[in-house]
Amino acid sequence: MVKIARASPLKIEVTWALELGTKTLYNSMGEAARALNIAACRISNYFAQNQQKPYIKRYVFTKHF
């Protein structure tokens, strides 16, 4: 029997209410997308494009390994 190692999901920290600096840590990109009611590809593109500005002038995403 061959065991295949799975990569653990990438944890995503979302900073919202930027003036207050409120942060929430999600266990996966999909979980964060569902909570924010956006498509997961939006978060993926945020990282792929190395964005520095807040997404929709509201959310800042940070990867946690």
N, C-alpha and C positions, 0 to 999 in steps of 0.2 A: 504494500500500500504506500502510495506517495502522498505526502502532505504538502499542501501548497500554502505558503505564508501569505497572509493578507496584510496589506498596509492598513494601519489604523486610520480612521477618519481624521481629517485635518480639523482641528478646533478653530473656530472663528470667533474673534472678539469684535463686537459691534459697539462703537461709541455713538450714542445718539443724544439728543438734547445737548448739542455741543457747548452751549454756554454753561451748562451744569456739569458736563463731563461724565454723564451717566454711561456705564459700560455694562454689557451683558456678554457672557461667554456661552457659546453654543457648541455642541458636540460635533456638528458637521455643517457643511455648507448648505445642505438641503434643509436642515433644521432652522438655520438662520434665515434662509429664504422664506420658508413657510411662516415663521414668526413675523417677518416684515412684509409679508404678502407681495413678494417680488419673485421673479424667476431666478433659479439658482445660477443660470448662465450669466446673469447681471453681476453677481459676486465674482464668478470666475473671470469674467472680462475685466473687472476692476483690478484684479491681481495681474492678469495677463498684460494689461496696458500700463502697469506700474503707476496707477493713478495716485495722486497725492491730494487732490481736492475731494471734499466730501461728495458721496453719491447722492444725487438729488438735493444737494445743499443741506443734507440732513445726517447721513450716516458715514462713518469712517470704519473701514474693515481692516482687521489686523489678523495675520495668521499666527497660530500657536501650535507648535509641534509637540 
